[in-house]
């Protein structure tokens, strides 16, 4: 099956995708593709970034809105989630 690796921010928003054929079946290799330095990968993993293998249908549903900036996820600024304003505070 030719799938896609998608790169998912701690907010649930998809920030990138790459063909499975290009990186292979391991999530670690997909992460490496987006984030070459191991120190950065460790930091991202601790922050909650994930890499998931999805099929075409799931890609359309989950990744496309994000990659076209049409999703309703919060933007990820590289800050801990606790630092983001709560809805009450944002009014
Ligand atoms: Zn999104």
PDB file of the backbone (N, CA, C, O) and the ligand in Angstrom, with CONECT records:
HET     ZN  A 101       1
ATOM      1  N   UNK A   1       0.843  -1.200   0.000  1.00  0.00           N
ATOM      2  CA  UNK A   1       0.000   0.000   0.000  1.00  0.00           C
ATOM      3  C   UNK A   1       0.874   1.245   0.000  1.00  0.00           C
ATOM      4  O   UNK A   1       1.787   1.364   0.816  1.00  0.00           O
ATOM      5  N   UNK A   2       0.609   2.135  -0.876  1.00  0.00           N
ATOM      6  CA  UNK A   2       1.355   3.386  -0.883  1.00  0.00           C
ATOM      7  C   UNK A   2       0.619   4.406  -0.027  1.00  0.00           C
ATOM      8  O   UNK A   2      -0.403   4.958  -0.436  1.00  0.00           O
ATOM      9  N   UNK A   3       1.144   4.644   1.148  1.00  0.00           N
ATOM     10  CA  UNK A   3       0.494   5.586   2.045  1.00  0.00           C
ATOM     11  C   UNK A   3       1.298   6.861   2.184  1.00  0.00           C
ATOM     12  O   UNK A   3       2.245   7.116   1.440  1.00  0.00           O
ATOM     13  N   UNK A   4       0.892   7.647   3.152  1.00  0.00           N
ATOM     14  CA  UNK A   4       1.572   8.912   3.428  1.00  0.00           C
ATOM     15  C   UNK A   4       1.897   8.989   4.910  1.00  0.00           C
ATOM     16  O   UNK A   4       1.075   8.646   5.760  1.00  0.00           O
ATOM     17  N   UNK A   5       3.094   9.441   5.202  1.00  0.00           N
ATOM     18  CA  UNK A   5       3.414   9.807   6.575  1.00  0.00           C
ATOM     19  C   UNK A   5       2.972  11.238   6.790  1.00  0.00           C
ATOM     20  O   UNK A   5       3.318  12.130   6.015  1.00  0.00           O
ATOM     21  N   UNK A   6       2.207  11.452   7.847  1.00  0.00           N
ATOM     22  CA  UNK A   6       1.842  12.831   8.162  1.00  0.00           C
ATOM     23  C   UNK A   6       2.488  13.238   9.482  1.00  0.00           C
ATOM     24  O   UNK A   6       2.648  12.431  10.397  1.00  0.00           O
ATOM     25  N   UNK A   7       2.847  14.499   9.548  1.00  0.00           N
ATOM     26  CA  UNK A   7       3.521  15.065  10.719  1.00  0.00           C
ATOM     27  C   UNK A   7       2.495  15.883  11.493  1.00  0.00           C
ATOM     28  O   UNK A   7       1.928  16.846  10.977  1.00  0.00           O
ATOM     29  N   UNK A   8       2.267  15.478  12.744  1.00  0.00           N
ATOM     30  CA  UNK A   8       1.166  16.049  13.515  1.00  0.00           C
ATOM     31  C   UNK A   8       1.697  16.818  14.721  1.00  0.00           C
ATOM     32  O   UNK A   8       2.436  16.272  15.540  1.00  0.00           O
ATOM     33  N   UNK A   9       1.320  18.067  14.822  1.00  0.00           N
ATOM     34  CA  UNK A   9       1.749  18.921  15.935  1.00  0.00           C
ATOM     35  C   UNK A   9       1.022  18.523  17.218  1.00  0.00           C
ATOM     36  O   UNK A   9       0.019  17.811  17.174  1.00  0.00           O
ATOM     37  N   UNK A  10       1.530  18.984  18.358  1.00  0.00           N
ATOM     38  CA  UNK A  10       0.854  18.702  19.631  1.00  0.00           C
ATOM     39  C   UNK A  10      -0.600  19.186  19.649  1.00  0.00           C
ATOM     40  O   UNK A  10      -1.403  18.681  20.434  1.00  0.00           O
ATOM     41  N   UNK A  11      -0.943  20.139  18.811  1.00  0.00           N
ATOM     42  CA  UNK A  11      -2.315  20.650  18.734  1.00  0.00           C
ATOM     43  C   UNK A  11      -3.223  19.734  17.921  1.00  0.00           C
ATOM     44  O   UNK A  11      -4.436  19.942  17.891  1.00  0.00           O
ATOM     45  N   UNK A  12      -2.652  18.714  17.254  1.00  0.00           N
ATOM     46  CA  UNK A  12      -3.437  17.836  16.396  1.00  0.00           C
ATOM     47  C   UNK A  12      -3.417  18.275  14.948  1.00  0.00           C
ATOM     48  O   UNK A  12      -3.955  17.592  14.077  1.00  0.00           O
ATOM     49  N   UNK A  13      -2.794  19.421  14.690  1.00  0.00           N
ATOM     50  CA  UNK A  13      -2.746  19.949  13.331  1.00  0.00           C
ATOM     51  C   UNK A  13      -1.646  19.252  12.528  1.00  0.00           C
ATOM     52  O   UNK A  13      -0.562  18.990  13.048  1.00  0.00           O
ATOM     53  N   UNK A  14      -1.929  18.958  11.273  1.00  0.00           N
ATOM     54  CA  UNK A  14      -0.960  18.295  10.410  1.00  0.00           C
ATOM     55  C   UNK A  14      -0.067  19.338   9.730  1.00  0.00           C
ATOM     56  O   UNK A  14      -0.553  20.241   9.049  1.00  0.00           O
ATOM     57  N   UNK A  15       1.229  19.196   9.925  1.00  0.00           N
ATOM     58  CA  UNK A  15       2.180  20.189   9.427  1.00  0.00           C
ATOM     59  C   UNK A  15       2.985  19.734   8.225  1.00  0.00           C
ATOM     60  O   UNK A  15       3.759  20.510   7.663  1.00  0.00           O
ATOM     61  N   UNK A  16       2.808  18.473   7.825  1.00  0.00           N
ATOM     62  CA  UNK A  16       3.586  18.043   6.676  1.00  0.00           C
ATOM     63  C   UNK A  16       3.208  16.628   6.308  1.00  0.00           C
ATOM     64  O   UNK A  16       2.614  15.901   7.104  1.00  0.00           O
ATOM     65  N   UNK A  17       3.558  16.245   5.095  1.00  0.00           N
ATOM     66  CA  UNK A  17       3.349  14.857   4.707  1.00  0.00           C
ATOM     67  C   UNK A  17       4.397  14.453   3.698  1.00  0.00           C
ATOM     68  O   UNK A  17       4.923  15.276   2.948  1.00  0.00           O
ATOM     69  N   UNK A  18       4.688  13.168   3.698  1.00  0.00           N
ATOM     70  CA  UNK A  18       5.689  12.646   2.782  1.00  0.00           C
ATOM     71  C   UNK A  18       5.246  11.242   2.365  1.00  0.00           C
ATOM     72  O   UNK A  18       4.635  10.518   3.152  1.00  0.00           O
ATOM     73  N   UNK A  19       5.556  10.867   1.131  1.00  0.00           N
ATOM     74  CA  UNK A  19       5.161   9.553   0.635  1.00  0.00           C
ATOM     75  C   UNK A  19       5.836   8.428   1.409  1.00  0.00           C
ATOM     76  O   UNK A  19       7.028   8.500   1.710  1.00  0.00           O
ATOM     77  N   UNK A  20       5.080   7.401   1.725  1.00  0.00           N
ATOM     78  CA  UNK A  20       5.649   6.230   2.388  1.00  0.00           C
ATOM     79  C   UNK A  20       6.770   5.626   1.539  1.00  0.00           C
ATOM     80  O   UNK A  20       7.789   5.182   2.069  1.00  0.00           O
ATOM     81  N   UNK A  21       6.579   5.615   0.245  1.00  0.00           N
ATOM     82  CA  UNK A  21       7.586   5.048  -0.661  1.00  0.00           C
ATOM     83  C   UNK A  21       8.934   5.742  -0.505  1.00  0.00           C
ATOM     84  O   UNK A  21       9.986   5.148  -0.740  1.00  0.00           O
ATOM     85  N   UNK A  22       8.882   6.994  -0.108  1.00  0.00           N
ATOM     86  CA  UNK A  22      10.099   7.789   0.015  1.00  0.00           C
ATOM     87  C   UNK A  22      10.848   7.496   1.307  1.00  0.00           C
ATOM     88  O   UNK A  22      12.079   7.481   1.308  1.00  0.00           O
ATOM     89  N   UNK A  23      10.139   7.264   2.404  1.00  0.00           N
ATOM     90  CA  UNK A  23      10.814   7.083   3.689  1.00  0.00           C
ATOM     91  C   UNK A  23      10.753   5.666   4.250  1.00  0.00           C
ATOM     92  O   UNK A  23      11.551   5.319   5.121  1.00  0.00           O
ATOM     93  N   UNK A  24       9.822   4.841   3.770  1.00  0.00           N
ATOM     94  CA  UNK A  24       9.713   3.487   4.309  1.00  0.00           C
ATOM     95  C   UNK A  24       8.684   3.388   5.418  1.00  0.00           C
ATOM     96  O   UNK A  24       7.944   4.335   5.685  1.00  0.00           O
ATOM     97  N   UNK A  25       8.648   2.217   6.066  1.00  0.00           N
ATOM     98  CA  UNK A  25       7.553   1.911   6.987  1.00  0.00           C
ATOM     99  C   UNK A  25       7.746   2.372   8.435  1.00  0.00           C
ATOM    100  O   UNK A  25       6.840   2.191   9.248  1.00  0.00           O
ATOM    101  N   UNK A  26       8.890   2.961   8.781  1.00  0.00           N
ATOM    102  CA  UNK A  26       9.147   3.297  10.176  1.00  0.00           C
ATOM    103  C   UNK A  26       8.868   4.761  10.501  1.00  0.00           C
ATOM    104  O   UNK A  26       9.310   5.665   9.792  1.00  0.00           O
ATOM    105  N   UNK A  27       8.120   4.978  11.595  1.00  0.00           N
ATOM    106  CA  UNK A  27       7.803   6.345  12.018  1.00  0.00           C
ATOM    107  C   UNK A  27       9.067   7.142  12.308  1.00  0.00           C
ATOM    108  O   UNK A  27       9.136   8.343  12.049  1.00  0.00           O
ATOM    109  N   UNK A  28      10.057   6.455  12.847  1.00  0.00           N
ATOM    110  CA  UNK A  28      11.317   7.127  13.167  1.00  0.00           C
ATOM    111  C   UNK A  28      11.971   7.720  11.908  1.00  0.00           C
ATOM    112  O   UNK A  28      12.525   8.819  11.938  1.00  0.00           O
ATOM    113  N   UNK A  29      11.891   6.971  10.815  1.00  0.00           N
ATOM    114  CA  UNK A  29      12.471   7.472   9.564  1.00  0.00           C
ATOM    115  C   UNK A  29      11.665   8.640   9.008  1.00  0.00           C
ATOM    116  O   UNK A  29      12.218   9.563   8.411  1.00  0.00           O
ATOM    117  N   UNK A  30      10.346   8.588   9.213  1.00  0.00           N
ATOM    118  CA  UNK A  30       9.509   9.699   8.773  1.00  0.00           C
ATOM    119  C   UNK A  30       9.876  10.958   9.554  1.00  0.00           C
ATOM    120  O   UNK A  30       9.986  12.046   8.987  1.00  0.00           O
ATOM    121  N   UNK A  31      10.061  10.794  10.860  1.00  0.00           N
ATOM    122  CA  UNK A  31      10.438  11.934  11.706  1.00  0.00           C
ATOM    123  C   UNK A  31      11.771  12.524  11.247  1.00  0.00           C
ATOM    124  O   UNK A  31      11.946  13.741  11.176  1.00  0.00           O
ATOM    125  N   UNK A  32      12.704  11.623  10.937  1.00  0.00           N
ATOM    126  CA  UNK A  32      14.033  12.020  10.467  1.00  0.00           C
ATOM    127  C   UNK A  32      13.952  12.864   9.192  1.00  0.00           C
ATOM    128  O   UNK A  32      14.741  13.785   8.977  1.00  0.00           O
ATOM    129  N   UNK A  33      12.975  12.518   8.361  1.00  0.00           N
ATOM    130  CA  UNK A  33      12.792  13.218   7.097  1.00  0.00           C
ATOM    131  C   UNK A  33      12.440  14.697   7.339  1.00  0.00           C
ATOM    132  O   UNK A  33      12.899  15.581   6.616  1.00  0.00           O
ATOM    133  N   UNK A  34      11.621  14.941   8.362  1.00  0.00           N
ATOM    134  CA  UNK A  34      11.202  16.313   8.672  1.00  0.00           C
ATOM    135  C   UNK A  34      12.200  17.017   9.581  1.00  0.00           C
ATOM    136  O   UNK A  34      12.391  18.230   9.495  1.00  0.00           O
ATOM    137  N   UNK A  35      12.833  16.237  10.454  1.00  0.00           N
ATOM    138  CA  UNK A  35      13.688  16.804  11.495  1.00  0.00           C
ATOM    139  C   UNK A  35      14.993  16.027  11.535  1.00  0.00           C
ATOM    140  O   UNK A  35      15.094  15.012  12.224  1.00  0.00           O
ATOM    141  N   UNK A  36      16.000  16.504  10.795  1.00  0.00           N
ATOM    142  CA  UNK A  36      17.240  15.732  10.639  1.00  0.00           C
ATOM    143  C   UNK A  36      18.040  15.544  11.932  1.00  0.00           C
ATOM    144  O   UNK A  36      18.674  14.503  12.102  1.00  0.00           O
ATOM    145  N   UNK A  37      18.029  16.505  12.835  1.00  0.00           N
ATOM    146  CA  UNK A  37      18.882  16.401  14.025  1.00  0.00           C
ATOM    147  C   UNK A  37      18.199  15.621  15.147  1.00  0.00           C
ATOM    148  O   UNK A  37      17.037  15.863  15.473  1.00  0.00           O
ATOM    149  N   UNK A  38      18.941  14.682  15.727  1.00  0.00           N
ATOM    150  CA  UNK A  38      18.345  13.817  16.758  1.00  0.00           C
ATOM    151  C   UNK A  38      17.928  14.602  17.996  1.00  0.00           C
ATOM    152  O   UNK A  38      16.922  14.273  18.625  1.00  0.00           O
ATOM    153  N   UNK A  39      18.688  15.632  18.354  1.00  0.00           N
ATOM    154  CA  UNK A  39      18.327  16.441  19.525  1.00  0.00           C
ATOM    155  C   UNK A  39      16.967  17.106  19.300  1.00  0.00           C
ATOM    156  O   UNK A  39      16.144  17.186  20.213  1.00  0.00           O
ATOM    157  N   UNK A  40      16.744  17.582  18.069  1.00  0.00           N
ATOM    158  CA  UNK A  40      15.459  18.211  17.741  1.00  0.00           C
ATOM    159  C   UNK A  40      14.331  17.184  17.757  1.00  0.00           C
ATOM    160  O   UNK A  40      13.219  17.476  18.196  1.00  0.00           O
ATOM    161  N   UNK A  41      14.632  15.970  17.271  1.00  0.00           N
ATOM    162  CA  UNK A  41      13.602  14.919  17.280  1.00  0.00           C
ATOM    163  C   UNK A  41      13.205  14.554  18.705  1.00  0.00           C
ATOM    164  O   UNK A  41      12.026  14.349  18.991  1.00  0.00           O
ATOM    165  N   UNK A  42      14.190  14.474  19.599  1.00  0.00           N
ATOM    166  CA  UNK A  42      13.879  14.150  20.995  1.00  0.00           C
ATOM    167  C   UNK A  42      13.011  15.240  21.606  1.00  0.00           C
ATOM    168  O   UNK A  42      12.047  14.950  22.314  1.00  0.00           O
ATOM    169  N   UNK A  43      13.352  16.492  21.332  1.00  0.00           N
ATOM    170  CA  UNK A  43      12.583  17.614  21.870  1.00  0.00           C
ATOM    171  C   UNK A  43      11.147  17.557  21.338  1.00  0.00           C
ATOM    172  O   UNK A  43      10.185  17.718  22.089  1.00  0.00           O
ATOM    173  N   UNK A  44      11.023  17.325  20.031  1.00  0.00           N
ATOM    174  CA  UNK A  44       9.681  17.274  19.425  1.00  0.00           C
ATOM    175  C   UNK A  44       8.855  16.120  19.990  1.00  0.00           C
ATOM    176  O   UNK A  44       7.663  16.276  20.255  1.00  0.00           O
ATOM    177  N   UNK A  45       9.488  14.967  20.173  1.00  0.00           N
ATOM    178  CA  UNK A  45       8.768  13.823  20.721  1.00  0.00           C
ATOM    179  C   UNK A  45       8.271  14.152  22.128  1.00  0.00           C
ATOM    180  O   UNK A  45       7.155  13.793  22.503  1.00  0.00           O
ATOM    181  N   UNK A  46       9.121  14.846  22.907  1.00  0.00           N
ATOM    182  CA  UNK A  46       8.733  15.226  24.267  1.00  0.00           C
ATOM    183  C   UNK A  46       7.591  16.242  24.238  1.00  0.00           C
ATOM    184  O   UNK A  46       6.747  16.259  25.134  1.00  0.00           O
ATOM    185  N   UNK A  47       7.569  17.083  23.213  1.00  0.00           N
ATOM    186  CA  UNK A  47       6.510  18.096  23.087  1.00  0.00           C
ATOM    187  C   UNK A  47       5.193  17.498  22.604  1.00  0.00           C
ATOM    188  O   UNK A  47       4.133  18.106  22.755  1.00  0.00           O
ATOM    189  N   UNK A  48       5.267  16.295  22.020  1.00  0.00           N
ATOM    190  CA  UNK A  48       4.039  15.635  21.592  1.00  0.00           C
ATOM    191  C   UNK A  48       3.826  15.590  20.087  1.00  0.00           C
ATOM    192  O   UNK A  48       2.724  15.285  19.630  1.00  0.00           O
ATOM    193  N   UNK A  49       4.870  15.891  19.301  1.00  0.00           N
ATOM    194  CA  UNK A  49       4.751  15.735  17.846  1.00  0.00           C
ATOM    195  C   UNK A  49       4.664  14.249  17.516  1.00  0.00           C
ATOM    196  O   UNK A  49       5.346  13.431  18.133  1.00  0.00           O
ATOM    197  N   UNK A  50       3.824  13.903  16.544  1.00  0.00           N
ATOM    198  CA  UNK A  50       3.675  12.503  16.156  1.00  0.00           C
ATOM    199  C   UNK A  50       3.763  12.374  14.643  1.00  0.00           C
ATOM    200  O   UNK A  50       3.572  13.333  13.896  1.00  0.00           O
ATOM    201  N   UNK A  51       4.061  11.148  14.221  1.00  0.00           N
ATOM    202  CA  UNK A  51       4.103  10.855  12.790  1.00  0.00           C
ATOM    203  C   UNK A  51       3.284   9.598  12.566  1.00  0.00           C
ATOM    204  O   UNK A  51       3.560   8.552  13.153  1.00  0.00           O
ATOM    205  N   UNK A  52       2.287   9.707  11.723  1.00  0.00           N
ATOM    206  CA  UNK A  52       1.389   8.572  11.502  1.00  0.00           C
ATOM    207  C   UNK A  52       1.290   8.258  10.023  1.00  0.00           C
ATOM    208  O   UNK A  52       1.312   9.141   9.165  1.00  0.00           O
ATOM    209  N   UNK A  53       1.180   6.950   9.756  1.00  0.00           N
ATOM    210  CA  UNK A  53       1.020   6.486   8.390  1.00  0.00           C
ATOM    211  C   UNK A  53      -0.472   6.394   8.066  1.00  0.00           C
ATOM    212  O   UNK A  53      -1.224   5.707   8.756  1.00  0.00           O
ATOM    213  N   UNK A  54      -0.885   7.082   7.027  1.00  0.00           N
ATOM    214  CA  UNK A  54      -2.309   7.077   6.672  1.00  0.00           C
ATOM    215  C   UNK A  54      -2.489   6.753   5.188  1.00  0.00           C
ATOM    216  O   UNK A  54      -1.576   6.930   4.382  1.00  0.00           O
ATOM    217  N   UNK A  55      -3.675   6.279   4.852  1.00  0.00           N
ATOM    218  CA  UNK A  55      -4.011   6.034   3.455  1.00  0.00           C
ATOM    219  C   UNK A  55      -4.549   7.307   2.816  1.00  0.00           C
ATOM    220  O   UNK A  55      -4.700   8.337   3.473  1.00  0.00           O
ATOM    221  N   UNK A  56      -4.829   7.214   1.546  1.00  0.00           N
ATOM    222  CA  UNK A  56      -5.246   8.376   0.780  1.00  0.00           C
ATOM    223  C   UNK A  56      -6.521   9.049   1.336  1.00  0.00           C
ATOM    224  O   UNK A  56      -6.617  10.274   1.419  1.00  0.00           O
ATOM    225  N   UNK A  57      -7.489   8.197   1.711  1.00  0.00           N
ATOM    226  CA  UNK A  57      -8.753   8.747   2.211  1.00  0.00           C
ATOM    227  C   UNK A  57      -8.565   9.518   3.512  1.00  0.00           C
ATOM    228  O   UNK A  57      -9.101  10.608   3.709  1.00  0.00           O
ATOM    229  N   UNK A  58      -7.771   8.894   4.398  1.00  0.00           N
ATOM    230  CA  UNK A  58      -7.527   9.535   5.679  1.00  0.00           C
ATOM    231  C   UNK A  58      -6.690  10.797   5.495  1.00  0.00           C
ATOM    232  O   UNK A  58      -6.862  11.782   6.212  1.00  0.00           O
ATOM    233  N   UNK A  59      -5.794  10.750   4.537  1.00  0.00           N
ATOM    234  CA  UNK A  59      -4.978  11.931   4.242  1.00  0.00           C
ATOM    235  C   UNK A  59      -5.884  13.082   3.823  1.00  0.00           C
ATOM    236  O   UNK A  59      -5.734  14.207   4.301  1.00  0.00           O
ATOM    237  N   UNK A  60      -6.824  12.793   2.928  1.00  0.00           N
ATOM    238  CA  UNK A  60      -7.743  13.834   2.454  1.00  0.00           C
ATOM    239  C   UNK A  60      -8.520  14.441   3.615  1.00  0.00           C
ATOM    240  O   UNK A  60      -8.741  15.650   3.677  1.00  0.00           O
ATOM    241  N   UNK A  61      -8.930  13.563   4.536  1.00  0.00           N
ATOM    242  CA  UNK A  61      -9.775  14.001   5.636  1.00  0.00           C
ATOM    243  C   UNK A  61      -8.986  14.735   6.712  1.00  0.00           C
ATOM    244  O   UNK A  61      -9.435  15.755   7.235  1.00  0.00           O
ATOM    245  N   UNK A  62      -7.796  14.207   7.043  1.00  0.00           N
ATOM    246  CA  UNK A  62      -7.059  14.760   8.191  1.00  0.00           C
ATOM    247  C   UNK A  62      -5.992  15.769   7.819  1.00  0.00           C
ATOM    248  O   UNK A  62      -5.801  16.760   8.524  1.00  0.00           O
ATOM    249  N   UNK A  63      -5.296  15.530   6.718  1.00  0.00           N
ATOM    250  CA  UNK A  63      -4.132  16.368   6.401  1.00  0.00           C
ATOM    251  C   UNK A  63      -4.467  17.537   5.478  1.00  0.00           C
ATOM    252  O   UNK A  63      -3.942  18.637   5.644  1.00  0.00           O
ATOM    253  N   UNK A  64      -5.331  17.296   4.518  1.00  0.00           N
ATOM    254  CA  UNK A  64      -5.564  18.330   3.510  1.00  0.00           C
ATOM    255  C   UNK A  64      -6.061  19.655   4.100  1.00  0.00           C
ATOM    256  O   UNK A  64      -5.539  20.710   3.742  1.00  0.00           O
ATOM    257  N   UNK A  65      -7.067  19.627   5.004  1.00  0.00           N
ATOM    258  CA  UNK A  65      -7.535  20.914   5.538  1.00  0.00           C
ATOM    259  C   UNK A  65      -6.415  21.684   6.235  1.00  0.00           C
ATOM    260  O   UNK A  65      -6.339  22.909   6.140  1.00  0.00           O
ATOM    261  N   UNK A  66      -5.561  20.963   6.925  1.00  0.00           N
ATOM    262  CA  UNK A  66      -4.464  21.614   7.652  1.00  0.00           C
ATOM    263  C   UNK A  66      -3.450  22.207   6.680  1.00  0.00           C
ATOM    264  O   UNK A  66      -3.011  23.346   6.836  1.00  0.00           O
ATOM    265  N   UNK A  67      -3.092  21.424   5.689  1.00  0.00           N
ATOM    266  CA  UNK A  67      -2.048  21.867   4.762  1.00  0.00           C
ATOM    267  C   UNK A  67      -2.540  23.021   3.886  1.00  0.00           C
ATOM    268  O   UNK A  67      -1.740  23.775   3.330  1.00  0.00           O
ATOM    269  N   UNK A  68      -3.857  23.147   3.769  1.00  0.00           N
ATOM    270  CA  UNK A  68      -4.430  24.269   3.006  1.00  0.00           C
ATOM    271  C   UNK A  68      -4.834  25.429   3.917  1.00  0.00           C
ATOM    272  O   UNK A  68      -5.457  26.397   3.479  1.00  0.00           O
ATOM    273  N   UNK A  69      -4.461  25.306   5.210  1.00  0.00           N
ATOM    274  CA  UNK A  69      -4.835  26.324   6.197  1.00  0.00           C
ATOM    275  C   UNK A  69      -6.338  26.505   6.312  1.00  0.00           C
ATOM    276  O   UNK A  69      -6.823  27.614   6.541  1.00  0.00           O
ATOM    277  N   UNK A  70      -7.077  25.406   6.153  1.00  0.00           N
ATOM    278  CA  UNK A  70      -8.534  25.480   6.253  1.00  0.00           C
ATOM    279  C   UNK A  70      -9.062  24.690   7.445  1.00  0.00           C
ATOM    280  O   UNK A  70     -10.260  24.422   7.539  1.00  0.00           O
ATOM    281  N   UNK A  71      -8.177  24.326   8.339  1.00  0.00           N
ATOM    282  CA  UNK A  71      -8.612  23.541   9.487  1.00  0.00           C
ATOM    283  C   UNK A  71      -8.958  24.461  10.647  1.00  0.00           C
ATOM    284  O   UNK A  71      -8.764  25.675  10.578  1.00  0.00           O
ATOM    285  N   UNK A  72      -9.476  23.859  11.716  1.00  0.00           N
ATOM    286  CA  UNK A  72      -9.848  24.669  12.881  1.00  0.00           C
ATOM    287  C   UNK A  72      -8.921  24.419  14.065  1.00  0.00           C
ATOM    288  O   UNK A  72      -9.257  24.759  15.200  1.00  0.00           O
ATOM    289  N   UNK A  73      -7.749  23.824  13.806  1.00  0.00           N
ATOM    290  CA  UNK A  73      -6.778  23.652  14.881  1.00  0.00           C
ATOM    291  C   UNK A  73      -6.193  25.005  15.262  1.00  0.00           C
ATOM    292  O   UNK A  73      -6.148  25.940  14.463  1.00  0.00           O
ATOM    293  N   UNK A  74      -5.748  25.072  16.512  1.00  0.00           N
ATOM    294  CA  UNK A  74      -4.989  26.259  16.892  1.00  0.00           C
ATOM    295  C   UNK A  74      -3.628  26.198  16.218  1.00  0.00           C
ATOM    296  O   UNK A  74      -3.135  25.117  15.897  1.00  0.00           O
ATOM    297  N   UNK A  75      -3.031  27.343  16.009  1.00  0.00           N
ATOM    298  CA  UNK A  75      -1.704  27.317  15.414  1.00  0.00           C
ATOM    299  C   UNK A  75      -0.697  26.947  16.493  1.00  0.00           C
ATOM    300  O   UNK A  75      -0.889  27.245  17.672  1.00  0.00           O
ATOM    301  N   UNK A  76       0.350  26.308  16.081  1.00  0.00           N
ATOM    302  CA  UNK A  76       1.360  25.880  17.019  1.00  0.00           C
ATOM    303  C   UNK A  76       2.562  26.789  16.901  1.00  0.00           C
ATOM    304  O   UNK A  76       3.185  26.882  15.843  1.00  0.00           O
ATOM    305  N   UNK A  77       2.885  27.462  17.999  1.00  0.00           N
ATOM    306  CA  UNK A  77       3.943  28.473  17.958  1.00  0.00           C
ATOM    307  C   UNK A  77       5.240  27.976  18.578  1.00  0.00           C
ATOM    308  O   UNK A  77       6.180  28.749  18.761  1.00  0.00           O
ATOM    309  N   UNK A  78       5.292  26.688  18.900  1.00  0.00           N
ATOM    310  CA  UNK A  78       6.478  26.187  19.552  1.00  0.00           C
ATOM    311  C   UNK A  78       6.478  26.469  21.043  1.00  0.00           C
ATOM    312  O   UNK A  78       7.495  26.281  21.712  1.00  0.00           O
ATOM    313  N   UNK A  79       5.339  26.922  21.574  1.00  0.00           N
ATOM    314  CA  UNK A  79       5.237  27.172  23.007  1.00  0.00           C
ATOM    315  C   UNK A  79       4.553  25.980  23.662  1.00  0.00           C
ATOM    316  O   UNK A  79       3.803  25.257  23.006  1.00  0.00           O
ATOM    317  N   UNK A  80       4.802  25.771  24.938  1.00  0.00           N
ATOM    318  CA  UNK A  80       4.032  24.738  25.636  1.00  0.00           C
ATOM    319  C   UNK A  80       2.551  25.075  25.560  1.00  0.00           C
ATOM    320  O   UNK A  80       2.177  26.247  25.570  1.00  0.00           O
ATOM    321  N   UNK A  81       1.713  24.057  25.485  1.00  0.00           N
ATOM    322  CA  UNK A  81       0.275  24.299  25.364  1.00  0.00           C
ATOM    323  C   UNK A  81      -0.254  25.101  26.545  1.00  0.00           C
ATOM    324  O   UNK A  81      -1.197  25.877  26.395  1.00  0.00           O
ATOM    325  N   UNK A  82       0.344  24.920  27.717  1.00  0.00           N
ATOM    326  CA  UNK A  82      -0.113  25.623  28.913  1.00  0.00           C
ATOM    327  C   UNK A  82       0.027  27.135  28.765  1.00  0.00           C
ATOM    328  O   UNK A  82      -0.656  27.895  29.452  1.00  0.00           O
ATOM    329  N   UNK A  83       0.913  27.571  27.867  1.00  0.00           N
ATOM    330  CA  UNK A  83       1.121  29.008  27.680  1.00  0.00           C
ATOM    331  C   UNK A  83       0.097  29.642  26.751  1.00  0.00           C
ATOM    332  O   UNK A  83       0.001  30.867  26.672  1.00  0.00           O
ATOM    333  N   UNK A  84      -0.672  28.808  26.044  1.00  0.00           N
ATOM    334  CA  UNK A  84      -1.664  29.373  25.135  1.00  0.00           C
ATOM    335  C   UNK A  84      -2.832  29.927  25.952  1.00  0.00           C
ATOM    336  O   UNK A  84      -3.227  29.327  26.951  1.00  0.00           O
ATOM    337  N   UNK A  85      -3.386  31.065  25.534  1.00  0.00           N
ATOM    338  CA  UNK A  85      -4.478  31.647  26.300  1.00  0.00           C
ATOM    339  C   UNK A  85      -5.703  30.741  26.295  1.00  0.00           C
ATOM    340  O   UNK A  85      -6.014  30.118  25.280  1.00  0.00           O
ATOM    341  N   UNK A  86      -6.381  30.670  27.402  1.00  0.00           N
ATOM    342  CA  UNK A  86      -7.634  29.930  27.466  1.00  0.00           C
ATOM    343  C   UNK A  86      -8.710  30.754  26.777  1.00  0.00           C
ATOM    344  O   UNK A  86      -8.568  31.974  26.684  1.00  0.00           O
ATOM    345  N   UNK A  87      -9.781  30.135  26.290  1.00  0.00           N
ATOM    346  CA  UNK A  87     -10.819  30.874  25.580  1.00  0.00           C
ATOM    347  C   UNK A  87     -11.347  32.073  26.365  1.00  0.00           C
ATOM    348  O   UNK A  87     -11.583  33.129  25.776  1.00  0.00           O
ATOM    349  N   UNK A  88     -11.537  31.938  27.682  1.00  0.00           N
ATOM    350  CA  UNK A  88     -12.022  33.068  28.484  1.00  0.00           C
ATOM    351  C   UNK A  88     -11.030  34.227  28.442  1.00  0.00           C
ATOM    352  O   UNK A  88     -11.414  35.389  28.309  1.00  0.00           O
ATOM    353  N   UNK A  89      -9.751  33.887  28.559  1.00  0.00           N
ATOM    354  CA  UNK A  89      -8.709  34.898  28.629  1.00  0.00           C
ATOM    355  C   UNK A  89      -8.526  35.593  27.278  1.00  0.00           C
ATOM    356  O   UNK A  89      -8.001  36.704  27.215  1.00  0.00           O
ATOM    357  N   UNK A  90      -8.954  34.944  26.211  1.00  0.00           N
ATOM    358  CA  UNK A  90      -8.702  35.479  24.881  1.00  0.00           C
ATOM    359  C   UNK A  90      -9.750  36.517  24.462  1.00  0.00           C
ATOM    360  O   UNK A  90      -9.565  37.211  23.462  1.00  0.00           O
ATOM    361  N   UNK A  91     -10.839  36.625  25.212  1.00  0.00           N
ATOM    362  CA  UNK A  91     -11.907  37.564  24.857  1.00  0.00           C
ATOM    363  C   UNK A  91     -11.450  39.021  24.960  1.00  0.00           C
ATOM    364  O   UNK A  91     -12.231  39.934  24.694  1.00  0.00           O
TER     365      UNK A  91
HETATM  366 ZN    ZN A 101      -4.942  21.650  11.372  1.00  0.00          ZN
END
